[in-house]
Amino acid sequence: MNDDACPWICPNRREAYSPWNLVMELAFIIPTFIAGIYGLFWIPQTGPGFSIFYAAWCFGCYFVVFRIVLCPNCYYYGRWCPDGMGKYAKKVFGVRGSVQNYKKALVIPTIGWMVIFFFPTVVLLIESVFQPNLEIPFSLFNWAMPAFWYALFFLALILLYFFVHIRLSCRGCAHRTTCNLLKAFFFLKPQN
């Protein structure tokens, strides 16, 4: 079966995206990762360990695991894709999969994204219950934010990232009917 005959490939799709999709993607996701790493760092005793774990998880998943597991099975493999990583995955890892395996390949990235989204938020909310005076300092502004509010701030960054990602990338994507992220953020779904 060729890619066009695959039942979950949308017939009205874009064939390629602009390199600016990658620029916009990274401009929103990297600061979000850094905000999570920074917030976790300030947890007493376990903060540095949580930060190292989260940094390795974010960057490892985003730049390696997702590109090995998902990209080879994507319709856009080797091209500029909605995520901007289709060309990167082909150049760095170079293994082609099959578009028919795309739905199965979504499992690991879905779990990876769940940890990226919710680990800092859940940890900071739990810490704010047990340590209500825990604050995340912003020395540049000579100010500190309570951990509870920082957790909500991080959640808002995740929503902002997905608002931008979905508006820029999902309209016209060949996989928009099977994407787990679009299902999870259904309220941000673009009009086709």
N, C-alpha and C positions, 0 to 999 in steps of 0.2 A: 504494500500500500504506500503510495507516495504521500508527501506532506499535505497536498491539497485535498486528498480524499479522506484524511483523518477526520473523524466525526466531531471532534471538539476544537477544530480550527475554524475560526469565524471566516465566512466567505468574504465579507466586506472588511478588509484589514489593510493596514499600512504595510508596505513591503520593507521599509527602513525608516529609521528615526534620525534626527540630527545629533551630531556629537554634543550639542548643547544640552541634550538630555542627561548625559553623563556629568557635565559641569553642574547642572542644577541639582541632580541627585546627590552628588558629593557635597555640594554647598549646604545642603540641609542635613544629610545623614551624619557626616563627620562631626559637626558641632553637637548633634544629639548624642552621639556616642561619648564625646568628651564631657558633656554635661552629666551623663550617667556615671562615668568614671570619677568625676570630681565630687559628685554628691556622695558616692559610696566611700570615698577616701576618708571622709570626716567622721565616720562611725568609730567610736572608741574601740580599741583592741583589734577588731576584725576588719576595719576599714581598708587598710592597705592590701590585705589579702583579697577582699571582695573586689577592690578596684583592679587588681592584677587579673583576677579571674574574669571579670566583666570585660576588660580591655582585650584579653586574649580571645574571649568568646565572640565579641562584636567583630573585631577585625579578622579573626580566623574564619568565622562563618561567612562574613560578607565578601571577603576577597579570595577565600580558598574553597571552603566546603560548598557554599551555594554554587560556585562556578564549576566545581567538579560534578556535583550531583544534578543540578537543575539545568544549567546552560547547555550541556551537550544534547539534551532532549528538547530543547526549545526551537521553535520555528525560526527564531532570529539568530541562531548560532552562526557566528562568523560575520555578522552584520551589526550595524548600529541598532540596538534594540531599545525598548522603552526604559530599561534599567541602565543602558549604556555599557553593559558588560559583555555583550555577545562577541565583540572583536577581541576583547581582553581574554576571555575564556579560551577562545580558539588559539590565540598566540601563546598563552602561558601553559595551557594544559593539553590542547590539541586532540582530544579524544571525542569523536562524534558518536552520539547516541541515536535515538530514534524519537521522533515527535510522538509516536504512539505510546511511549513510556512517560510522557510529560506529567500525566496525572499521578502516576506512582511516584515520580521524582519530587512531587510537591510535599510529600510527608516530612522529610527531614528539614527543608527550609521553613516549613510552617512551625515546627517545634523550635527551630533556631530563632525565628522572629519573635515567637512568644516570650522566650527568655530575654531577648534584647529589649522588648517593650516593657515587660513587667517586672523583671528582677530588681532594678533600682527602685521602682515605685513601691513594690511590696516590702522590700527590705527597709527602706526609709520609713514607710508607714508603720511597720512593726517596731522599729527602733524609736519612733516618735511616741508610741504608746508606752514603752518601757522607760524611755528617757525623754520626758516632755520638754526638757530644757536643751535638747540637742539642736545645735544651729550649724548651718553651713556658711562659713565666712566668705565674704567678698572684700578682701583687703584693699583692693583698688578703690572701692567706694567707702571703705571704713564702715561696713555694714554687714549684718549677718541675717540669714533667712532661716526661720524655724524649719526643721527637717520635714514636718508635715506639709508645709507650703512648698518646699522644694520638690517633694514627691509629686505634688499636683502640677507644679511648673514643668517637671520632666514629662509627665503625662501629656500636658499641653503641647510640648515640643514634638512628641510622637504624633499627636493628631495633626499638628501643623505640617510635619514631614509628609504624612499620608495625604493630607489635603492637596499639597503641591504635587506629590508623586501621581496621585490619581488624576488630577486635572491635566497634567502635562503628558502623562504616559499611557493611561489606560484607554483613552478614546482611540479607537482604531487598532488596538493590540490584538494580535491573532489569538491570544489565550484569555481574553477578557471574560469568556463564559465559564471557564474552569478555574480561575484564579481564586485561591483561598483568601488572599488579602482583600480582594474586592468583596468577597462574601462577608468577611469579618467587619469591614468598614463600609457596609452597604449604604449607610446614610451619606457617604461621600461619593457614591457611584456617579460617574459622569453620564450625561445624556448621550445616546448614540445618534 
